[in-house]
């Protein structure tokens, strides 16, 4: 027994983890195509998870619609589907994104359109009950009258400013021209300062000396908002008169998108220039919610002969970017391709990446069975822990994957729990799956193991100022629960016995710093980081 215990401790100390794969929940389960889910977690109640996606509707002749489901128990059970309305009798919906504000209001944007004759635009709706019901959608963008030759209604990304600065509450939506529009094309931005009731006129994101160029057909701008309220947008550029190299540029605004500063994010990345164009090469940008200087950018790189997930990060607000790091830990140059990556920071500054992976397939190339994997970094992308398989069943290849509509998945890192939503073909139809699992919080005082898949306890809000709420997954009749808070040196600054599933604790006397919340139950210790801000 002692040898086994020692071996287990060594594994944990080395950053390794032996655990069963997380349960996969089919959120959609229909015999129709469903793809590109977006996942959001309520900052006022981390047990409130919402996933939205686009789905062919069997009842309306396969007209695609936007659907969503809500969980209030951390993803264990889910409510009924909500279907967003269409604005024309023959219109289709697509490209959903959802964002919580820090007051718990949830926003959802999507396109509703018809091609030939072209009509439609980008719409937004909101929910004040965690995603159960939604307001009547209003139009953000008229895809016909605004820049009419370009149809700027494709792939709208919505982000919200939760920085607590004077720009807090701003909503931003980026778009690009419709897929059938030939280049030259440019990325677009609209902003709202009144919770989405009214929107600014559109503006181009690129500008002189920082232009997209005439060769990029679909210049998507990936948005993020930093902890000090800066809007950051990453977009591609290739214009030989600007640079002989292809680039990814970063546009940054402290003026609600009125003016931008620009800098290079990536220069001459290999990308997929010599690889199979079937791989889904989306490129997300993420901002650390508690450190305004830290952002991360993920993309696919073909430098090893097959597409790998690479991440670069910045520690100075985007002025300079570090060496790119390969995240997938399968053998280098093995012909196995990864794609469809996504990123999320938690409120402790840890970073998670998720992606679609073919390492469990029988061969090489795009047409292989796929799984969903994730990896966590506790040092802002310098290194990543061992890859974790999120899917519990490999999904067989299907030619449906060559089509658009399955280009993205989504994730959210909350405390030490990775929440992921993705689409795969394991049931012979593209369905939406959800899974969550724990991840190492990194090294530090008092850390031995982290909360398990059942999420032993949750701390919110995080960061906190005056009070925190502890939600404990415990049986009070059988367990003696001790809760304490330790500082970075391991000194216990608060301790009490937990007797209820929900406990409110006053932390107003704690100085601004990073702490560790420890819950001890039956000789097991569960740890989460807590940031106190003033």
C-alpha positions in Angstrom: 0.0 0.0 0.0 2.8 2.5 0.8 4.5 1.8 -2.5 1.2 2.4 -4.3 0.6 5.6 -2.4 4.2 6.9 -3.2 3.8 6.0 -6.9 0.5 7.9 -7.0 2.0 11.0 -5.4 4.9 10.9 -7.8 2.5 10.8 -10.7 0.5 13.8 -9.4 3.7 15.7 -8.7 4.9 15.1 -12.3 1.7 16.6 -13.7 0.3 13.2 -14.8 -3.2 12.0 -14.1 -4.8 8.5 -14.1 -8.6 8.8 -14.5 -11.5 7.6 -16.6 -12.6 9.5 -19.6 -15.4 11.9 -18.9 -19.0 11.0 -19.7 -20.2 12.4 -23.0 -23.7 13.8 -23.2 -25.5 14.0 -26.5 -27.3 17.4 -26.3 -29.0 17.1 -29.7 -29.6 13.5 -30.7 -31.5 14.0 -33.9 -31.2 12.4 -37.3 -30.1 15.7 -38.9 -27.0 17.7 -39.2 -26.0 19.8 -36.1 -22.8 21.7 -35.8 -20.5 24.5 -34.5 -21.6 24.6 -30.9 -20.8 27.6 -28.6 -20.6 27.1 -24.8 -20.9 29.7 -22.1 -20.9 29.5 -18.3 -22.7 32.0 -16.1 -20.2 34.0 -14.0 -22.8 34.5 -11.3 -23.6 30.8 -11.1 -21.0 28.4 -12.5 -23.5 25.6 -12.4 -25.5 27.4 -15.2 -24.1 26.2 -18.5 -25.6 27.0 -21.9 -24.7 25.5 -25.2 -26.1 26.8 -28.5 -25.6 25.3 -32.0 -27.0 25.3 -35.5 -29.2 22.4 -36.7 -31.1 21.2 -39.7 -34.8 21.3 -38.9 -36.6 18.2 -40.0 -40.0 19.9 -39.5 -39.2 22.6 -42.0 -37.5 20.8 -44.8 -34.0 21.0 -43.3 -34.0 24.7 -42.9 -31.2 25.3 -40.5 -32.0 27.0 -37.2 -30.3 28.0 -34.0 -30.9 25.8 -30.9 -29.8 26.0 -27.3 -30.0 24.0 -24.1 -29.4 25.0 -20.5 -28.1 23.1 -17.5 -28.3 24.4 -13.9 -26.4 21.5 -12.3 -23.0 21.9 -14.0 -23.9 19.9 -17.1 -25.4 16.8 -15.4 -28.9 17.4 -16.7 -30.2 19.6 -19.5 -33.5 21.3 -20.2 -35.5 21.4 -23.4 -34.2 22.9 -26.7 -35.0 26.5 -27.5 -35.2 27.4 -31.2 -34.5 31.0 -32.3 -36.9 32.4 -34.8 -36.5 33.0 -38.6 -37.2 36.3 -40.2 -38.3 35.0 -43.6 -40.5 32.1 -44.6 -37.6 30.4 -46.5 -34.6 31.8 -44.4 -31.8 29.8 -42.8 -29.9 30.4 -39.6 -26.2 29.8 -38.9 -23.1 30.9 -37.0 -24.2 31.3 -33.4 -22.1 32.7 -30.6 -23.1 33.4 -27.0 -21.6 35.5 -24.2 -22.5 36.1 -20.6 -22.1 39.5 -19.1 -20.8 39.6 -15.5 -24.3 40.5 -14.2 -25.6 37.2 -15.5 -27.3 38.5 -18.7 -26.7 36.1 -21.6 -26.4 37.4 -25.2 -26.7 35.3 -28.4 -26.0 36.4 -32.0 -26.6 34.6 -35.2 -27.3 35.1 -38.9 -30.6 34.6 -40.5 -30.5 34.8 -44.3 -31.6 33.6 -47.8 -29.3 33.4 -50.8 -30.5 34.1 -54.4 -32.2 36.4 -53.9 -30.0 37.5 -51.1 -31.6 38.8 -47.9 -31.1 38.7 -44.2 -28.6 39.9 -41.6 -27.1 39.4 -38.2 -29.4 39.3 -35.2 -29.0 39.5 -31.4 -31.2 38.3 -28.5 -30.7 38.1 -24.7 -31.8 36.1 -21.7 -32.1 37.2 -18.1 -32.9 33.7 -16.7 -29.8 31.8 -17.7 -30.9 30.8 -21.1 -34.4 29.4 -20.4 -36.2 32.1 -22.3 -35.1 34.8 -24.8 -36.1 38.3 -25.9 -37.3 39.0 -29.4 -34.2 39.2 -31.6 -33.3 42.6 -33.1 -31.2 43.2 -36.2 -27.5 44.2 -35.7 -26.6 44.1 -39.4 -28.5 44.3 -42.6 -26.5 42.1 -44.9 -28.0 43.6 -48.0 -27.9 47.4 -47.5 -24.6 47.7 -45.5 -21.7 47.4 -47.9 -24.1 45.8 -50.4 -21.6 44.2 -52.8 -19.9 42.3 -50.1 -22.8 40.9 -47.9 -20.9 41.3 -44.6 -23.0 38.8 -42.6 -20.8 35.7 -42.4 -19.4 34.2 -39.1 -20.4 36.9 -36.6 -18.4 36.6 -33.4 -19.8 38.3 -30.3 -17.7 39.4 -27.3 -18.7 41.3 -24.2 -16.6 43.6 -22.0 -16.6 42.3 -18.4 -13.5 44.3 -17.4 -15.1 46.5 -14.7 -13.4 49.5 -16.4 -15.3 52.5 -17.9 -15.9 50.4 -21.0 -17.6 47.6 -19.1 -20.8 46.4 -20.7 -19.7 47.1 -24.3 -20.8 44.5 -26.9 -18.7 43.9 -30.1 -19.6 41.8 -33.2 -17.1 41.1 -36.0 -18.2 39.7 -39.4 -16.8 39.1 -42.9 -18.2 38.9 -46.4 -20.5 35.9 -47.3 -18.7 32.8 -48.6 -19.8 33.3 -52.2 -18.2 36.8 -52.4 -14.8 36.7 -54.2 -11.9 38.8 -52.8 -10.7 41.3 -52.1 -12.6 41.2 -48.8 -12.2 42.9 -45.4 -13.2 42.1 -41.8 -15.9 44.3 -40.2 -16.8 45.5 -36.7 -19.9 46.9 -35.0 -20.3 48.0 -31.4 -23.1 48.6 -28.9 -22.9 50.7 -25.7 -26.5 50.0 -24.6 -26.7 46.3 -24.2 -27.4 45.6 -27.8 -30.4 47.9 -28.3 -28.6 50.0 -30.9 -25.4 49.5 -32.9 -22.8 51.7 -34.4 -22.2 52.0 -38.2 -19.9 49.3 -39.4 -16.2 49.9 -39.9 -13.4 48.0 -41.5 -10.9 46.5 -39.0 -7.9 46.6 -41.4 -6.4 49.9 -42.5 -3.5 51.4 -44.5 -0.3 49.5 -43.9 -2.2 46.8 -42.0 -4.5 45.7 -44.9 -5.8 42.2 -45.4 -4.8 42.3 -49.1 -6.5 41.0 -52.2 -5.8 37.3 -51.9 -7.6 36.2 -48.7 -11.2 35.2 -49.4 -12.5 35.0 -45.9 -10.6 37.3 -43.5 -12.1 36.4 -40.2 -11.4 38.7 -37.2 -11.1 36.8 -33.9 -12.1 39.0 -31.0 -11.3 39.2 -27.3 -11.6 41.8 -24.5 -8.7 42.2 -22.0 -9.0 42.7 -18.3 -8.4 46.5 -18.8 -11.1 46.9 -21.3 -9.2 46.8 -24.6 -10.8 45.3 -27.6 -8.3 43.0 -29.4 -8.9 41.6 -32.9 -6.6 39.1 -34.7 -6.9 38.8 -38.5 -4.9 37.5 -41.5 -2.9 39.6 -43.9 -1.0 39.0 -47.1 -0.1 42.0 -49.2 3.5 41.9 -50.7 3.7 45.7 -50.7 3.3 45.7 -46.9 5.3 42.5 -46.2 6.8 39.7 -48.3 5.5 37.4 -45.6 1.9 36.4 -44.7 1.0 37.6 -41.3 -1.6 37.6 -38.6 -2.1 41.1 -37.3 -3.4 42.3 -34.0 -5.7 45.4 -33.8 -6.2 46.8 -30.3 -8.6 49.6 -29.2 -9.1 51.4 -25.9 -11.7 53.6 -27.5 -14.6 51.2 -27.9 -13.4 50.4 -31.4 -13.2 53.9 -32.7 -9.4 53.8 -33.2 -6.9 51.0 -33.2 -3.2 50.4 -32.8 -1.7 47.6 -34.8 1.2 45.1 -34.5 2.4 41.8 -35.8 1.1 38.7 -34.0 2.5 36.1 -36.3 4.9 36.5 -39.2 5.4 33.8 -42.0 3.6 31.1 -40.1 3.7 27.9 -42.2 0.0 27.3 -41.6 -1.8 25.0 -44.1 -0.2 26.2 -47.3 1.0 22.8 -48.2 -1.6 20.7 -46.4 -5.0 19.4 -47.2 -7.4 22.3 -47.2 -10.1 20.1 -45.8 -8.7 20.7 -42.3 -10.7 23.3 -40.4 -8.2 26.1 -39.7 -10.1 28.5 -37.4 -7.8 30.7 -35.3 -9.2 31.8 -31.9 -7.9 34.6 -29.7 -8.4 34.6 -25.9 -7.7 37.1 -23.2 -6.8 36.4 -19.5 -9.7 37.9 -17.5 -7.4 38.9 -14.6 -4.2 39.9 -16.3 -4.6 42.6 -19.0 -1.1 41.8 -20.5 -1.8 38.2 -21.3 -3.5 36.9 -24.5 -3.2 33.6 -26.4 -3.7 32.8 -30.1 -4.1 29.3 -31.5 -3.7 28.2 -35.1 -2.8 25.2 -37.2 0.8 24.8 -38.4 2.1 22.4 -41.0 5.8 22.7 -40.3 6.1 19.0 -39.3 4.3 17.8 -42.5 0.9 17.5 -40.9 -1.4 20.0 -39.2 -0.6 20.5 -35.5 -2.1 22.9 -32.9 0.3 25.7 -32.1 -0.2 28.5 -29.6 1.6 31.7 -29.0 1.0 34.0 -26.1 1.9 37.6 -25.0 2.8 39.0 -21.6 2.9 42.7 -22.7 -0.6 43.2 -24.0 0.1 42.1 -27.5 3.2 44.1 -28.4 5.4 41.1 -28.6 4.5 37.4 -28.8 6.4 34.4 -27.6 7.8 31.4 -29.4 5.0 29.2 -30.7 4.4 25.9 -28.7 3.1 22.7 -30.2 0.2 21.6 -27.9 -0.8 18.1 -29.2 1.6 15.6 -27.8 1.4 12.7 -30.3 4.5 11.9 -32.3 5.9 14.7 -34.4 5.5 14.2 -38.2 3.4 11.1 -37.9 0.9 12.2 -40.6 -1.9 12.6 -38.1 -3.7 15.9 -38.4 -5.3 18.0 -35.7 -7.7 20.9 -36.4 -10.7 22.9 -35.1 -8.9 24.4 -32.0 -10.4 26.6 -29.4 -9.1 28.4 -26.3 -10.2 29.6 -22.8 -8.6 31.2 -19.8 -10.0 30.8 -16.3 -10.1 33.4 -13.6 -6.8 32.1 -12.2 -5.0 32.7 -15.5 -4.8 29.1 -16.5 -5.3 28.4 -20.2 -7.0 25.4 -21.9 -6.9 24.4 -25.5 -9.2 21.9 -27.1 -9.1 20.5 -30.6 -10.2 17.7 -33.0 -7.6 14.9 -33.1 -7.0 11.8 -35.4 -4.3 10.0 -33.4 -6.6 7.1 -32.7 -7.5 6.5 -36.4 -6.1 3.7 -38.5 -4.1 5.8 -40.9 -3.0 9.3 -41.9 -4.7 12.3 -43.5 -8.0 14.0 -43.0 -10.3 11.0 -43.6 -9.7 9.3 -40.3 -11.8 8.8 -37.2 -11.6 11.7 -34.7 -11.6 12.4 -31.0 -11.7 15.6 -29.0 -8.7 16.4 -26.8 -7.7 19.1 -24.5 -4.5 20.3 -22.7 -4.0 22.9 -19.9 -1.2 25.4 -19.3 -0.5 27.0 -16.0 2.3 29.3 -17.3 0.5 31.2 -20.0 1.2 28.8 -22.8 4.9 28.2 -22.2 4.2 24.5 -21.5 1.2 22.3 -21.5 0.2 19.3 -19.3 -0.3 15.9 -20.9 -3.2 15.8 -23.5 -6.5 14.6 -22.1 -9.0 12.8 -24.3 -12.5 14.3 -23.8 -14.5 12.0 -26.2 -15.1 8.5 -24.9 -15.7 7.1 -28.4 -13.9 7.8 -31.6 -16.2 9.2 -34.3 -15.9 7.6 -37.8 -15.0 9.7 -40.8 -17.8 10.9 -43.0 -17.7 13.1 -46.1 -20.1 15.5 -44.3 -16.9 16.7 -42.5 -15.7 18.2 -45.8 -18.7 20.6 -45.8 -18.9 23.9 -44.0 -20.8 24.1 -40.7 -18.5 22.0 -38.7 -15.6 24.4 -38.5 -15.6 25.1 -34.7 -16.0 23.7 -31.3 -16.1 25.5 -28.0 -14.7 25.3 -24.4 -14.7 27.1 -21.1 -12.3 26.6 -18.2 -14.0 27.3 -14.9 -11.8 26.9 -11.8 -10.2 23.5 -12.5 -13.0 22.1 -14.7 -12.7 22.0 -18.5 -16.2 22.2 -20.2 -16.2 21.3 -23.9 -18.9 21.1 -26.6 -18.3 19.7 -30.0 -19.9 17.9 -32.9 -19.0 14.5 -34.2 -20.4 11.6 -36.4 -20.4 8.7 -34.0 -24.1 8.2 -34.4 -24.0 8.4 -38.2 -25.3 12.0 -37.9 -23.5 15.2 -36.8 -24.7 15.6 -33.2 -23.6 17.9 -30.4 -21.8 16.4 -27.4 -20.8 17.9 -24.0 -18.2 16.7 -21.6 -16.3 18.1 -18.6 -13.3 16.9 -16.7 -10.9 18.2 -14.1 -7.4 19.6 -14.9 -4.3 20.3 -12.8 -4.3 23.7 -11.3 -0.5 23.9 -11.3 2.1 23.7 -8.5 1.8 25.7 -5.4 1.4 25.6 -1.6 -0.9 22.8 -0.4 -1.9 21.4 -3.8 -2.2 17.7 -3.9 -5.2 16.8 -6.0 -7.9 18.8 -7.7 -11.6 18.5 -7.8 -12.9 15.5 -9.7 -15.3 15.2 -12.5 -18.2 15.6 -10.2 -16.8 19.0 -9.2 -16.6 18.7 -5.4 -16.9 22.4 -4.8 -17.3 25.7 -6.7 -16.2 29.1 -5.6 -17.8 32.3 -7.1 -17.5 35.0 -7.9 -13.8 34.6 -8.8 -12.2 37.1 -8.7 -13.9 38.3 -5.6 -13.9 41.5 -3.5 -16.0 41.1 -0.3 -17.8 37.8 -0.3 -17.6 34.4 -1.9 -20.1 31.6 -2.2 -19.1 28.0 -1.7 -21.2 25.4 -3.5 -20.2 22.0 -2.1 -21.2 18.6 -3.6 -21.4 16.8 -0.3 -23.5 14.6 1.9 -23.6 16.4 5.2 -24.8 13.4 7.1 -21.8 11.3 6.1 -18.9 13.7 5.7 -16.9 16.0 7.9 -15.9 18.9 5.7 -13.2 21.4 6.5 -12.8 24.5 4.3 -9.8 26.8 4.5 -8.1 29.5 2.4 -4.3 29.7 2.3 -2.1 32.4 0.9 0.7 31.8 -1.6 3.1 30.8 1.2 0.7 28.2 2.5 -0.4 30.2 5.6 -4.1 29.5 6.4 -5.9 32.9 6.6 -9.4 31.4 7.0 -10.8 28.1 8.2 -14.3 26.8 9.1 -16.4 23.6 8.9 -18.7 23.4 5.9 -22.2 22.2 7.1 -24.4 23.2 4.1 -24.3 22.7 0.4 -24.1 26.5 0.0 -22.0 28.7 2.3 -21.3 32.5 2.1 -17.9 33.6 3.4 -16.8 37.2 4.1 -13.3 37.7 2.6 -13.3 41.5 2.7 -10.4 41.4 5.2 -8.1 39.6 2.8 -5.5 41.6 0.8 -5.5 41.7 -3.0 -3.6 38.6 -4.0 -3.9 35.0 -5.2 -5.1 32.4 -2.6 -5.8 28.7 -2.6 -9.2 27.4 -1.4 -8.9 23.9 0.1 -11.8 21.6 0.9 -10.9 18.5 3.0 -13.3 15.6 3.0 -12.6 12.0 4.2 -8.8 12.7 4.1 -9.0 13.9 0.5 -8.1 17.4 -0.4 -9.6 19.4 -3.3 -8.1 22.7 -4.4 -9.1 25.8 -6.4 -7.4 29.1 -6.9 -9.1 32.3 -5.7 -8.1 35.8 -6.8 -9.0 38.7 -4.4 -9.2 42.1 -6.1 -9.9 45.5 -4.4 
